[in-house]
Amino acid sequence: MNNHWSEYWQQGHTTSFGDALSGNYEGILKSIWQPIFSGLQDGFLAVDIGTGNGSLPLLIRESLEGSDIKGEVVGIDLAEVKLTEKNLAEQSNTAIKLLSNEASESLPFATGTVDLYTSQFGFEYSDIDLSLKEASRVLKDNGQFSLVFHHANSMIINRNRKILRLVEQPEAEQLVTCLSDITVAMGKVSSPNDIARIKQDLNCEKIRAQINRLIKHLVLFDEKAAQDCQLMMFVAQFFKDGLFWPVAKKQQFIEFIKLQMDTLKLRLRELLNASFDEAKLGQFISRFNQNLLSLIELKVLKNEQNEVLAWYLSAQKNNE
Ligand SMILES: C[S@@+](CC[C@H](N)C(=O)[O-])C[C@H]1O[C@@H](n2cnc3c(N)ncnc32)[C@H](O)[C@@H]1O
């Protein structure tokens, strides 16, 4: 799974919301952390799990700006992650270190050394039993364990569930196959004469009609999801920018579309599997006791439109 995340983080995103969030988290996904971060004491060690390019470590740094509290945040991730040059260069009392290729199931920290264990949309992708045990091992007595994690009925999950249903339709795959077929049927297209030739070609017209039928089917199936997934944009690009490309370049582009669609399906299946419904949450919390954790707070986070965004959970390591 870490390959597609590595590719994603290499594009320089700060959060897992891609272009939908140009900077770091805002709103409730930021403010929920403020009281926790402002409770950090001098000399603290905080660990952020599934950190990506360090969105939460950067929020810790921001929230302690101007205070005398010094400490270290170590973000760990299975994927290749890094801070941007600008974030690296920034002087601060909060030292940030991101460790790539590290798993939450086996952390590179000594027992009883961590004051704060956090994760935002990261922990739930891991083996949660092993990660919980490991969190308890590294936390100090009274150390804090705080997670924001995917809710099975959030707007994020619902939107992505619809996109997955759409791209799993056989018609989505047929559409890409039709692009390959029409590439071969059209042959070299380099002038308006070629366009006139293609329009007269029965096979090309047949495939074009099939492409239109498939697009119509997908849009009728779920118009919003069709807009949200990139497939329609790729098809439009193929006919708009790509019509005069050489055959080999068209075929390369089609291979690229296939790869994008496969990665999208993989990513969305992982996301849906990672999300927590009430039953999964109940089971998770039932393991706190054996891991020496006491639940302090559990709530559903909502946005300004009152839509569900995520679960928030906070616990404390018991004093042995
Ligand atoms: C949805 S991203 C969240 C990134 C970041 N916390 C954010 O909110 O923007 C999930 C991250 O968890 C990482 N991840 C998945 N399983 C992991 C594991 N077992 N240990 C550490 N990181 C993991 C992935 O590589 C990915 O970068």
The ligand as an SDF file (V2000), in Angstrom:
LIG
                    3D

 27 29  0  0  0  0  0  0  0  0999 V2000
   -4.6960    9.3090    4.6610 C   0  0  0  0  0  0  0  0  0  0  0  0
   -2.9680    9.4530    4.8970 S   0  0  0  0  0  0  0  0  0  0  0  0
   -2.9510   10.5680    6.2540 C   0  0  0  0  0  0  0  0  0  0  0  0
   -1.7830   11.4750    6.2890 C   0  0  0  0  0  0  0  0  0  0  0  0
   -1.8070   12.6320    7.2750 C   0  0  0  0  0  0  0  0  0  0  0  0
   -1.9480   12.2120    8.6450 N   0  0  0  0  0  0  0  0  0  0  0  0
   -2.8970   13.6080    6.9320 C   0  0  0  0  0  0  0  0  0  0  0  0
   -3.8940   13.6630    7.6500 O   0  0  0  0  0  0  0  0  0  0  0  0
   -2.7850   14.3260    5.9570 O   0  0  0  0  0  0  0  0  0  0  0  0
   -2.5940    7.9010    5.6420 C   0  0  0  0  0  0  0  0  0  0  0  0
   -1.1070    7.6590    5.8340 C   0  0  0  0  0  0  0  0  0  0  0  0
   -0.9420    6.5310    6.7110 O   0  0  0  0  0  0  0  0  0  0  0  0
    0.2020    5.8140    6.2850 C   0  0  0  0  0  0  0  0  0  0  0  0
    0.1500    4.4620    6.8530 N   0  0  0  0  0  0  0  0  0  0  0  0
   -0.6670    3.4730    6.5130 C   0  0  0  0  0  0  0  0  0  0  0  0
   -0.4370    2.3740    7.2760 N   0  0  0  0  0  0  0  0  0  0  0  0
    0.5510    2.7110    8.1250 C   0  0  0  0  0  0  0  0  0  0  0  0
    1.2340    2.0170    9.1720 C   0  0  0  0  0  0  0  0  0  0  0  0
    0.9310    0.7650    9.4740 N   0  0  0  0  0  0  0  0  0  0  0  0
    2.2020    2.6630    9.8380 N   0  0  0  0  0  0  0  0  0  0  0  0
    2.5140    3.9490    9.5320 C   0  0  0  0  0  0  0  0  0  0  0  0
    1.9090    4.6570    8.5630 N   0  0  0  0  0  0  0  0  0  0  0  0
    0.9290    4.0520    7.8720 C   0  0  0  0  0  0  0  0  0  0  0  0
    0.1150    5.8690    4.7640 C   0  0  0  0  0  0  0  0  0  0  0  0
    1.3640    5.6060    4.1630 O   0  0  0  0  0  0  0  0  0  0  0  0
   -0.3690    7.2950    4.5430 C   0  0  0  0  0  0  0  0  0  0  0  0
    0.7000    8.1830    4.3530 O   0  0  0  0  0  0  0  0  0  0  0  0
  1  2  1  0
  2  3  1  0
  2 10  1  0
  3  4  1  0
  4  5  1  0
  5  6  1  0
  5  7  1  0
  7  8  2  0
  7  9  1  0
 10 11  1  0
 11 12  1  0
 11 26  1  0
 12 13  1  0
 13 14  1  0
 13 24  1  0
 14 15  1  0
 14 23  1  0
 15 16  2  0
 16 17  1  0
 17 18  1  0
 17 23  2  0
 18 19  1  0
 18 20  2  0
 20 21  1  0
 21 22  2  0
 22 23  1  0
 24 25  1  0
 24 26  1  0
 26 27  1  0
M  CHG  2   2   1   9  -1
M  END
$$$$
